[in-house]
Amino acid sequence: MTVKRVALLTAGGYAPCLSSAVGGLIERYTELVPDVEIIAYKHGYWGLLSGEKIVVDETVRAKAAVLHEFGGSPIGNSRVKLTNTKDLVKRGLIQEGENALEVAANKLKADDVDVLHTIGGDDTNTTAADLAKYLQDNDYPLQVVGLPKTIDNDIVPVRQSLGAKTAAEQTSLFAQNVIAEHGSNPRMLIIHEIMGRACGYLTAEAARAYQEWHAKQDWLPEIGLSGDRWDVHAVFLPELALDIDGEAERLKKVMDETGCVNIFLSEGAGIPEIVAEMQARGEEPEKDPFGHVKLDTINPGQWFAKQFSEKLGAEKVMVQKSGYFARSAKANAYDLRLIKSMTDLAVQVALEGGTGVIGHDEERGDVLRAIEFERIAGHKAFDVSQPWFQQVLETVGQKAVPAAAH
């Protein structure tokens, strides 16, 4: 099949790769097949349903490299789930009685799109596969070649998703400033709340990056600049068993000895306990269009602060969230290399008539390839048994008990 028109879209939450991935795709198509037309749907599936798009002109093609210097997404994101009809009708994206998949497919057909590049997580890419199947069933060939984006690094079976390493680096940078606040009050408790609904990868990787930074510093305890006070003292993940009383006893000793406690908290840690507590009060947590509990409405960081502050004898508690700071950063050198390799292969696969999600396939020898859509899934758990994470916890002085064993 000859490729004449390509469409791009970015969807879901931001990650430090979107702008660069858009730029990389435009650059590669311009390099190999400059006659191919490129359009971009604004705000992901929102733009596809509403017909809002950007035509990539010669100026954008010539200056696409600029996109590697920025975070966010120049074409915009949104959280739109094509199978959530009630939400789509409420938002005015489809009419009552319409099938969103059919509406979206007809838009792609009307725009003469041959290849759709989706840059997003498992929902984004599997939805695109559903669109392709619908069109093929209706005698319209559409290739879908996705790129894996998520700061949680939880897409099955992709070894490393775009943007996750940068997000961890930025999360560590955020912590370097926030943890300086430990001296703003005696017996200070700082909780650094980090994104990660069902996967603790980002919190774990950020803790490792922070510890690497910490190990390189020259401390001056004689004046109070003590490495102990700048340490991470606890790392809580969804994959680790939650022992509030046991951790409180351990951290109380840290507070007594150092005068502060610093916690790295994955926002998904303790969610079952928080929801159960709410339901016991007769409350139900709000949910987003994907059926996920809206974490900002239940405030995991504040819940943990409440659990620990009295037990540790904290005089002041600070909860700081690094998520939006980290996820909106521009890609670092590691991710730029990963983006380049994936966008190049994505264009090659598209021009050769293939489909799938580009990634290092953990179930096929970590080979970079177009992974079949039916094998793509979300919520890959972080493996807490990895030696590097065991070292992180050993440095913290924390026991690693998997949640399943609790």
Beta strands, then each sheet from edge to edge (+ up, - down):
strand 1: 5-10
strand 2: 37-41
strand 3: 53-55
strand 4: 115-120
strand 5: 143-148
strand 6: 188-194
strand 7: 234-236
strand 8: 260-266
strand 9: 316-321
strand 10: 356-361
strand 11: 367-371
sheet 1: 3+ 2- 1- 4- 5- 10- 11+
sheet 2: 7+ 8+ 6+ 9+
end
